[in-house]
Amino acid sequence: MPAPFRRLHHVCIVVRDIESSVAYYERLGIGPWQPYPPLTEYTTLDVPDPDAFAKTQYRFVDLDNVQIQLCQPAEEDCPQRRFLDTRGEGVFQLGFESPLEAGEAAARDSGLDVLMRGRRDNGTGFTYFDTLDDAGVVWMIRQTSPLGP
């Protein structure tokens, strides 16, 4: 069985104000920050509120060994907004690199429920799992490389 949670890709931190958070990290020497590619690239989307998903802002920085993402959730109801409103700013999810279909199947076989998922036309994308109550953070898998021909 594949092990979808073995290769850490990123840590995602939910924040109230993404611009002030970026400025803080840059003062500490962590940067440069880049905007996440447009969320409209996800052509297959299974999220609680697609409008809230589209309005959520992300920035990321690649460190030597891991990526850090900052997330400012939309005002509308979404898992990131609920996290921010109930727990405050902090680590919302751990992202692992994994082939999506095999990784999602393995996670489901382990008893995890899918929280959200999205796919681009090239086969890249993400699946979030409902692990917050048991793990303290949301676990997700992502496939960064496009599928071959």
C-alpha positions in Angstrom: 0.0 0.0 0.0 1.4 3.5 -0.8 2.3 5.7 2.1 0.8 9.1 1.2 2.1 10.9 4.3 5.9 10.3 4.0 7.2 13.3 2.0 6.5 16.7 3.6 6.0 19.4 1.0 4.7 22.4 3.0 3.4 23.8 6.2 0.3 26.1 5.8 -0.3 28.8 8.4 -3.7 30.6 8.5 -3.3 34.3 9.2 -5.7 37.3 9.6 -3.6 39.7 7.4 -1.4 38.1 4.8 0.4 41.3 3.8 1.5 42.0 7.4 2.4 38.4 7.9 4.6 38.4 4.8 6.3 41.6 6.0 7.0 40.0 9.4 8.6 36.9 7.9 10.6 39.1 5.5 12.0 41.1 8.4 13.2 37.7 9.8 15.0 37.0 6.4 12.4 34.5 5.1 11.4 35.4 1.5 10.8 36.2 -1.2 7.2 35.3 -1.0 5.2 34.5 -4.2 1.5 34.5 -4.9 0.0 31.0 -5.3 -1.1 30.2 -8.8 -4.7 31.2 -9.6 -7.2 29.0 -7.8 -9.3 29.2 -10.9 -6.9 26.6 -12.4 -8.7 23.9 -10.5 -11.3 22.7 -13.0 -12.5 19.8 -10.9 -13.4 21.1 -7.4 -15.1 19.5 -4.4 -15.0 22.1 -1.6 -17.7 23.3 0.8 -18.0 26.7 -0.9 -16.4 27.3 -4.3 -16.8 31.1 -3.9 -14.9 31.1 -0.6 -12.3 28.9 -2.0 -11.7 31.3 -4.9 -11.4 34.3 -2.6 -8.9 32.7 -0.2 -5.4 34.2 -0.6 -2.2 32.3 -0.5 1.5 33.2 -0.5 4.4 30.8 -0.4 8.2 30.7 0.1 10.5 27.8 -0.8 13.0 27.2 2.0 15.9 24.7 1.6 14.0 21.8 2.8 10.2 22.7 2.9 7.7 25.3 1.6 5.8 27.6 3.9 2.4 28.8 2.9 0.4 31.6 4.4 -3.3 31.5 4.0 -5.8 34.4 4.5 -9.2 32.8 4.3 -12.2 34.4 2.7 -14.8 35.9 5.0 -17.3 33.2 3.8 -17.6 29.8 5.5 -14.7 27.5 4.6 -12.5 25.1 6.7 -9.7 27.7 6.9 -12.1 30.5 8.1 -13.6 28.1 10.7 -10.0 27.3 11.9 -9.1 31.0 12.2 -12.4 31.9 13.9 -12.2 29.1 16.5 -8.4 28.5 17.0 -6.8 31.7 15.9 -3.8 32.1 13.7 -1.6 29.0 13.4 -0.7 25.9 11.5 -3.8 24.8 9.6 -2.4 21.9 7.5 0.6 19.8 6.6 0.9 19.1 2.9 2.5 15.9 1.7 3.7 15.1 -1.8 1.9 12.0 -3.1 0.4 10.6 -6.3 -3.2 11.8 -5.9 -5.3 8.8 -6.8 -3.2 6.2 -5.1 -2.6 8.4 -2.1 -6.3 9.3 -1.7 -7.2 5.6 -1.9 -4.6 4.6 0.7 -5.8 7.4 3.1 -9.4 6.3 2.6 -8.4 2.7 3.3 -6.9 3.9 6.5 -10.2 5.4 7.5 -9.7 9.0 6.6 -12.5 11.0 5.1 -12.0 13.6 2.3 -12.6 17.2 3.4 -11.9 18.9 0.1 -10.3 18.1 -3.2 -9.3 19.8 -6.4 -7.7 18.9 -9.7 -6.2 20.8 -12.6 -6.5 19.5 -16.2 -2.9 18.4 -16.1 -3.5 16.0 -13.2 -1.9 18.1 -10.5 -4.0 19.1 -7.5 -4.8 18.4 -3.9 -6.9 16.3 -1.4 -7.5 17.5 2.2 -8.4 14.9 4.8 -10.6 15.4 7.9 -7.8 15.0 10.5 -8.1 18.2 12.5 -9.8 16.8 15.6 -7.5 13.7 15.7 -4.2 15.1 14.5 -4.5 18.8 15.6 -4.0 19.9 12.0 -5.4 19.0 8.6 -3.4 16.6 6.5 -3.4 16.9 2.8 -1.7 15.4 -0.2 -0.8 17.2 -3.4 0.6 16.2 -6.7 3.0 18.8 -8.0 4.2 17.2 -11.2 1.7 16.8 -14.1 0.7 13.4 -15.3 2.7 12.0 -18.2 1.2 11.6 -21.7 
